[in-house]
Amino acid sequence: MTQFRLKHLFVLALLAALAVGYFALEGSGLMVYFTDSRPIVARIRALGMLGPALIVGLMVLAIVFNPLPSAPIAIAAGAVYGHTLGTIYIVIGAEIGAVIAFFIARTVGYEIASKHFDKFPLHRFGSQNGLTLIVFAARLLPFMSFDLVSYAAGVTPLKAWRFALATLLGLVPMSFLLAHMGSEVIDGGTEGFAATVLLLGLLVAVPLIVGRYYHGRSGNSTRADEPND
């Protein structure tokens, strides 16, 4: 059996393990911790000093197991620990989960992707700077799947440290907004919601504008390099 076939079998085994883990969480009743902030808040408070470890652990699971939502966990972190500490715990968990997902894809997916897309080499995804910017911009978009971006980045030539840095920098704004939202909810205040929605809109608009500008510059550069008749 060739190494390439072993890679295929490993991918299938990994997917099966992720599926089993997902249904095990669902069957055990623990899925509520990924869909509703209230039981998470209660559990974090009951754990006392171990509460941050629960937040980090749940965030890691939510990133690695793609179907699990992470927003309720982030909101609960803000509700219990406020803006600053809540953001820190969210970022730690999400960063660890993203790096794990990246290396899972890099380990089992890069070679397979290279074999299947030999007519479309992976280096055509862009330069290291371009791929880094794409990951950073994707982290700012609330509707972009955080988990899928991590796995997709793993099958590109993007260097691991660039992925980790782009993810870390892109994580902070959205993590702060979710922590802020959780803090506002727990305090019973509504004044901050308008500012949160406005900031959310800016997070959507800014990467789109930057991406359009970057694409425009790339297009102009390409046309400038074309020989004149």
N, C-alpha and C positions, 0 to 999 in steps of 0.2 A: 504494500500500500504506500503510495507516494505521500510526501509531506503535504502536498497541496490537498489531497483527499482527507488527510488527517485534519487539516485546517477546516475543511467543510464540515466534518463530523463534529469538531470542537464548536463551531458556530451553531450547529443544530442543537448540541447539548446545552450550550449557553442559553439559547433562546428558550429551550424547554425548561431550564432551571428558572429563568426569569418568569415564565408563565406559571410554573408551579408555585413560585414565591408569591406572585400576585394573587392567585386564587386561594393560597393558604391565608394570606392577610384578610381576604374577603370573607373566607369561611370562619375565621377566628373572631370576627367582630372588631378587629383592630383597624379596619378600613375607615371607621368613623374619625380616627385621628388625622386622616388625610382629606376629609370632606367637610368637617365642621370645626370651627375654631373653639367653640365653647368647651367641649370635653378636653381639648388639648390644653386650654388655659387652666382648667381644674387640675389636670394631671401634673402640669408643670409646677403649679403652686404646691401640690401635695409632695412633690419630690424635693422641694427646698433647694439646697445648694446643687443638687444634681439636675435641676431643671434645664440649665443651658445644654447639658449633655443630651437630653431628650430632644431638644430643638435641633441640635446639630445632627444627631442620628436620624431623625425623621426627615430632615432636609436631604441628607445623603440618599436615603432610600427612595425619596420622591424623585430625585434626579436619575438615579440608576434604573429604577423601575419606571419606565416612561409613562404608563397610564396614570400614575399617581399624581394628583395635583399638589403643588407646594405652596400655593397662595394662602390657604387656611393656616398652615404652620407659621408662615411669615407674619401673618396678621396676629396670631396668638403670641408670637415672640414680642411684637410691639405692644400688645395689650398688657403683658406681664412686666416687661423690662423697659418699656419706653423707647424713645427714638434711637438713642445712641447705642446702648447695649443690645437692644433688639436687632438693630442693623448689623452689629458686629457678629452676633450669633447666626443670623441668617446668611451673611456673607461667608462665614467659615464653613457652614454646612453645605451651602450651594457650591462653593469652590471645590471642596473635597469631592462631592458627588460628580461635578463636571469633569474633574481630572480623572476620576475612576472611569467614567463613561468614555472619555477620550482614549484612555489606554486600552480599554476593552476593544474599542473599534480599531485602534492602531494595531493591537496584537493579532486579532482574528480577522480583520476586514481589509487591511491595506493591501496585502498580497493578492487576496481574492479580487478586490476591485481592480488592481493593476492587470490581472489576467483577463478579466472580462471586458475591460475598457482599454485594450491595447491599441485600438484605433483612435482613442481619445485619451491620451496620456494625462495622468493626474496633475502634472506640472502646468497643464493648461488652465487649471482652476485659477491661476493667478500667481503673482509674486508673493514672497513672504510678507511684504508690507501690505499688499492687497488683501491677502487672506486674513491677516491680523485685523485690518480695518473692518472686514466683513463680519468677523466674530464679534468685535467690539460693538458695531452698529446693531447686530442681531440681539445682543444682550440688552440694548436700550429699548427694543420693540416689545411691548407687553404681549402682543398677539403672536409673537414668534416662539415656537416651542423651544424652551431652554434645553430640554433633554436631547431632542433631535439635532440641535445645533452642535451639541457636544459630541454625539456619535458621528455626525457627518464630518466634523472637523478632523476626527481621528483617521479617516480614510483619505485625507488630503496630505500633501507634503508639509503642512504647517508644522513648524518646530513646537515641541511641547511647551517650552518656556514662553513662547509668544502666545500660544493658546491660553496658558494660565494667566498671563499678565492681562491680555485683552479681556478675558472673562472677569478677572478681579476688578478691573477698572469699570467695566460695563455693568457689573453687578450692583455697585454701590447705590446709584440713583434709584433704581427700582426697589431695592431692598429697603432703602430709607423711606420711600413712599408707602410701602406695605406696612412697615413698622409704624409709621406716622398714622396710617389709617387704623391700625389696631389700637394705638394709643388713644385716638379720638373716640373710637367705639367704646372702649372701656371707661373713658371719662364721661361719656354721655354727651359730648359736645358735637355740634354740627357746623360750627363756624369754619373749622379747618377743612371741611370736605370740599368746598369750592376751590380752595387753593390746591388741594390734592388732585382734583380733576384737571385743573389748569396745568399743573406740573406734568400730569400723565399725558395730556395733549402735547406738551412740549417734547416729552420723551419720544412720542411717536413722530413728531414733525422734524425734529433736529436730525436724526439719522437719515431720514428720507431726503432731506435737503442736502446733507453732506454727501450721501450716496449719489444723488443726481449731479452734484458739482464734480465729484470725483469721476463719474462716468463721462461727463461732458469734457473734462480735461483729457481723459484717456482718448476719447474720440477725436478731439482736436489734434492731439499729438500724433495719432495714427494717420490722420489726413495730411498732416504736415510732412510726415515721413514718406508719403507716397510720391513717386517720381512724376514730374510734370511731363506731359506729352510735348 
